[in-house]
Amino acid sequence: MSLWLEQNPTALLAEEWSRRVASGMEPRTYPALPVAVPGFRRCRGDWLGVVITPARLELWLLDGGGELWGRIPLGQKRFVSFPAGDVGLVAGYDPLFGAYQAAPVVPDLAAVPDAKTALLLAEDMLNTLVPPEPAAAPEGEPQAAAPSRRGFFRRLAGKS
């Protein structure tokens, strides 16, 4: 049974990654990057979010008892379909977090110059894959469309 069936993992992940970076357990390969876990969201019953540290900017999938999770051997890759496209996730295991599946948000962390950019990329990735629940707009006002996959990659490339 998964630790994450009911509990949102955001706070525990943020606390633990902060501890690991402060203690030197997690390298500071890119010191301009913060430790941040911008917030996990339920996606088809499982937990999807982004983990940011000075050594990683990764999309993480955690088993929440839903339909996205699929057991695969450690180190193996599987593709998960989202409306914006397929994402290749590699199976990992952590003694505290348990099984997870992760994919880099960007292919090269050297391309992420600062904390603000890392947080924007994380937010764009999540909003593209799991659009937030729309707030009720006042009557007569149109609602904004969910970000497109093309928009995400244009923003990643520094184009508006």
Sequence and secondary structure as in RCSB ss.txt:
>XXXX:A:sequence
MSLWLEQNPTALLAEEWSRRVASGMEPRTYPALPVAVPGFRRCRGDWLGVVITPARLELWLLDGGGELWGRIPLG
QKRFVSFPAGDVGLVAGYDPLFGAYQAAPVVPDLAAVPDAKTALLLAEDMLNTLVPPEPAAAPEGEPQAAAPSRR
GFFRRLAGKS
>XXXX:A:secstr
  TTTTS  HHHHHHHHHHHHHHTSS  SSTTS  B    EEETTEEEEEEEETTEEEEEEE  SSSS     TT
 EEEEEETTEEEEEEEEEETTTEEEEEEESSS GGG  SHHHHHHHHHHHHHHHS        TT        HH
HHHHHHTT  
